[in-house]
Amino acid sequence: MYKRYNEQINLNHLRIFDAIYIYRSTKLAASALGISQSAVSQTLAKLREYTGDKLFYSSNGKLQPTHRADAIGLGLNEQIEALDNRIFADIFEDPSTFNGELTIAVSSVFLEAIATELTSSVVFNLFPQAKLKLTTWTDKTFEAIQNNEVHIGLNFYPIDTPQSIRSVPLTCSEPIVIMRNSHPWEKENFDINSFNQYPTGGILVPGLTDFNALLEKQHPSVFDFKYRSASMSVLACLAEHSDTLAITESLAASMCKDTITCVQPQWLKAMIPEKINHAIYYLERNHNHPLYQFCVDVVRSSLQEKLDTLNLKTITI
């Protein structure tokens, strides 16, 4: 009997079925796919209705397949992988001739810092025929990557990542204090004991929003942030036109104008509880694909160029 399109199953339904068939558990399937167990259960219910078969039944703490489930599931994983490889090979064989859509989700800090590089280098030089779509990283980005709605994500590392998504650390993110030129704190040799005598601010790093909160919690006598913003432009404006001392990170600080002094105190670096990197994210199954390896190299190069510019004008103490 013919069913309308919205009542039919699609490839994503088969991916979820395949994960249930492999792991014999909706919970483990959800973990492997990086989606909620509820989403897996809903898809299983839809497949049961569509096929008119129970598909799986519980026995000894595991889901056991029915005869119909075996007929669907045997060899399905290999077929899905072959289909993925066939599609991606056709689309991404040569970046210079790729004329499809390439969607990149970028955290706010990255977007401000390397927007020019992404548009000029990527669009005009590397993918001249591509339809590039830049979107802001949100709490739905990992789901969008899993659904192939986003090809690549740029954010910080480490953040919690589904097993189906690979994170590749690229360059180090170092803590930097920015202030207006000729700030009185400079005469005090950037002393830690006088840091909180001035208004202070900090950047909210996407995915690491407790970055400044940890400093306040662990060192309350030193840090008491009056301003916080995910926008480096906002912090830079505050620093340029007031006595505000703002703690940011190296990629964001690379945006600063010559009217801003950038300082990298060793005492601040020692207080950061965990090493942070700038990173690229994409589906685990694409790790060895030439396109993604190519993109890793391009993004790493763009980031390093920005950081090299910052290093030339940063005071290290």
Secondary structure, 3 states (H helix, E strand, C coil): CCCCHHHCCCHHHHHHHHHHHHHCCHHHHHHHHCCCHHHHHHHHHHHHHHHCCCCEEEECCEEEECHHHHHHHCCHHHHHHHHHHHHHHHHCCCHHHCCCEEEEEECHHHHHHHHHHHHHHHHHHHCCCCEEEEEECCCCHHHHHHCCCCCEEEEEECCCCCCCEEEEEEEEECEEEEEECCCHHHHCCCCHHHHHHCCEEEECECCECCHHHHHHHHCCCCCCCCEEECCHHHHHHHHHCCCCEEEEEHHHHCCCCCCEEEEECHHHHHHCCCCEEEEEEEEHHHCCCHHHHHHHHHHHHHHHHHHHHHHHHEEEC
